[in-house]
Amino acid sequence: MKKWTALFLSVLLLTGCTQEPAPSQPGGQFQPGRYQGTGEGYGGTITVEVEVSADRIEAVSILSHNESRGVCEAAFEQIPAEILRQGTPYVELVAGATLTSQGVIDAAAQALEQAGGEFTPPDPEPEVRTQRELYAGLVIAGAGGAGMTAAAEAVREGGATVLVLEQQDIIGGETLYEPVLTLSDGTLTSGYGMLGDLRAEVEEAGAELLTGVKLTGLEVTDGRVTGVRAESADTDYLIHAQYGVILATGDYGGNPELVLAGAGETGLAEGLQEHFRTLSRGSSDGSGLTAALEAGAAASGLGQLEIWDSAPEQRRLGESRELLCVDSDGRWLTVPEEESAWLQKLMELPEGAYWAIGPAESAAEPQTDTAAAQKDARLVTAGTLEELAEAMGADPDLLRQAVESHNAVAPEGERLETGDYAAEWRTPVLAETPGGIRTDERGAVLREDGSVLPGLYAVGAAAAGVEDDGTELWSAAERAMLLPGRAVRTALGLPDEPEEPEASD
Ligand SMILES: Cc1cc2nc3c(=O)[nH]c(=O)nc-3n(C[C@H](O)[C@H](O)[C@H](O)COP(=O)(O)OP(=O)(O)OC[C@H]3O[C@@H](n4cnc5c(N)ncnc54)[C@H](O)[C@@H]3O)c2cc1C
């Protein structure tokens, strides 16, 4: 009751505030009459009535609202007055009551449109961006395990200011989620633990770590990489690098375009095209690779994709190759001996997914990791094959035949006996992109003709095709552990350490 009284008083009050029309109005031709429109303010819907003659807005009145008293009055007074004065609903917002102002403007615009008026909303305010120019000795792009290792090596060597850019708001990249890493002295640690230690060391030594800043391109002067372009939410950076730029930007498994372009028309790539699923958590967007290629670097192994038959979160029943696997109808999927043939078969399934079936009692607890692939994780259980088929949405006859066929060839221990069954829906996923920026064993980035692209280095998962003594392709661990130190020393023109530790994979 109280609210209605307040509303009524407010309508009277505000109708009393109706403004006098201005002599000339550019708004357009109207169907004379009164029209109502609504807009959303701070407290809810605001209803406005406009009165128009053939060629002008005669009055603007607020009919109802639920805005806060003490705040809305200025907008209710000034916005109608300005609409009349300027002959357009698109007038400046009243400071301190911008939401109420916008609600009145939207409501008036809607009413005037019904009256036949044609008004164009103004272009949004141009974004104001800050420009920053910075100078550093070494610029490292990417604060995952490899980038932070490079930063630590650089501060230990001393003599150069170090600036690390990380596009995400937190450091760590994919390394952050590594449960077990072997350090060069043989110590076991987690990605999280290692990164915390490296960060403390690097920051204590005075290196600058800019998070939320993404490298977008490389500056090349006379054939040498001399700096980077980067951006944050509100700033564009030009950063000069006296000794060089180290790309530690990780792999590119989160960028479907790069993955598919590199993989060409293989069956696996087709499967990925249909159902792109990656274990990448979003930081591996290939932007470092793209910048390097634009600056003249060569790529290596872009067609290589490491695909797994399921994400770890989808393996509550064990390895697919040791279980009964069927398609969505319940049709048996024989498991070829060759891993590649098996993956090919799975990638060609229409849904890009399949059921793996085992005894219910073998199902492990679900993992809590929130990788993208987990959204597809699904496990159903049943006491009989018929019930299981129903839960899976499969054909019971096909499922029964599948069990018989599987049991006829499966070794003991992998056969599916009677009891409670569990079926897990699994999707093949892209686990890693072994390819990347072609790099030599010093971490120096190479051009297509095999020559060094001066001033540019790549380490960690961003680096690829690394050959030592012309033969060995380095492992991911070596590229992340050993290349950073080598790249730093090469960039700074320092001699190598006498002995480098062995890396384990
Ligand atoms: C000390 C150490 C020990 C290891 N031990 C093992 C081991 O025992 N076994 C094993 O298999 N592997 C090991 N590894 C390797 C490891 O598993 C991965 O290969 C490694 O974590 C990949 O790290 P990365 O820094 O290259 O990529 P990521 O950790 O993915 O980091 C890349 C970072 O770059 C950022 N980035 C990307 N693009 C841009 C851009 N344009 N601008 C700014 N930032 C960007 C991303 O946001 C991300 O934070 C080890 C690695 C290290 C460092």
The ligand as an ORCA input file, in Angstrom:
! r2SCAN-3c Opt
* xyz 0 1
  C      62.448    -27.540    -13.866
  C      61.581    -28.343    -14.799
  C      61.495    -29.710    -14.628
  C      60.712    -30.475    -15.504
  N      60.639    -31.808    -15.320
  C      59.881    -32.545    -16.141
  C      59.777    -33.946    -15.948
  O      60.328    -34.503    -15.014
  N      59.029    -34.640    -16.841
  C      58.401    -34.021    -17.905
  O      57.747    -34.671    -18.709
  N      58.456    -32.703    -18.096
  C      59.182    -31.944    -17.257
  N      59.269    -30.623    -17.449
  C      58.581    -30.041    -18.643
  C      57.152    -29.661    -18.398
  O      56.349    -30.745    -18.170
  C      56.549    -28.878    -19.562
  O      57.153    -29.210    -20.735
  C      56.756    -27.470    -19.270
  O      56.079    -27.247    -18.053
  C      56.237    -26.513    -20.323
  O      56.547    -25.263    -19.799
  P      56.487    -23.957    -20.643
  O      56.983    -22.911    -19.711
  O      57.175    -24.143    -21.920
  O      54.947    -23.761    -20.992
  P      53.785    -23.292    -20.018
  O      53.981    -23.787    -18.645
  O      52.526    -23.642    -20.690
  O      53.958    -21.719    -19.950
  C      53.756    -20.880    -21.055
  C      53.333    -19.530    -20.526
  O      53.397    -18.560    -21.562
  C      52.286    -17.705    -21.466
  N      52.060    -17.086    -22.767
  C      51.661    -17.687    -23.909
  N      51.588    -16.787    -24.906
  C      51.924    -15.586    -24.371
  C      52.015    -14.272    -24.904
  N      51.741    -14.021    -26.182
  N      52.386    -13.264    -24.078
  C      52.664    -13.488    -22.758
  N      52.570    -14.726    -22.206
  C      52.219    -15.768    -23.017
  C      51.171    -18.621    -21.039
  O      50.080    -17.911    -20.506
  C      51.881    -19.511    -20.025
  O      51.832    -18.978    -18.739
  C      60.008    -29.831    -16.587
  C      60.073    -28.453    -16.718
  C      60.853    -27.696    -15.854
  C      60.911    -26.202    -16.041
*
